[in-house]
Amino acid sequence: MVKVLKDIRHPENNVFPDFQFTKDVAIGVAPHVVELAGCSRLAVTRSCLVLSKVLFKRKPKDVHEHKCRIQLGEEPPLCRQLFERLNLKNNVYDIEVCCELFPDNYDDRKAIVPMLTAIWKSLSCFEQDNHHKEDFERNAETFEKYLNSIELDIKEKSSMISAVIFGSLSEARLPTFTNDGEQCNL
């Protein structure tokens, strides 16, 4: 994380020029995922970066009080749904999503998962106790279930979501097949 922070803050690479880095700022990073041979997912070094800044130290009146800016596009409705689901209680936030690090030919449907995950990671710094590994893992599993419950038109969605949240693991994530040789959707 320190290397990422140094790279972001360097004047030539400053993808968040409007933010001053203080204790009220958090960065969420989530990797993009590529499909390998149609049967597994790999988290890659291209990442979605989200910078969250505390605007007001009070409970928000509603989810529309948070500012959310995406550098290369419109804010998807799923962002407001995520804010509602997270039940943000402590602060009102200014959130900026850096899409400059998205691969040029990246499918927008797949980009939503790293974006929501990076938002969740950045807001988690302020909203929940992430100091203990067990707490983070429990919260990550809950967040994974939430993402899997969202209607997204992504092939093998659950393996992609798992790779984004937890990174690439040493085990392979292979699809299951029916007795007819048809691939099952995960």
PyMOL commands that set and color helices and strands:
alter all, ss='L'
color gray80, all
select helices_A, chain A and resi 2-9+11-13+63-65+77-86+108-127+133-149+157-166
alter helices_A, ss='H'
color red, helices_A
select strands_A, chain A and resi 25-36+40-56+67-70+92-98
alter strands_A, ss='S'
color yellow, strands_A
deselect
rebuild
show_as cartoon
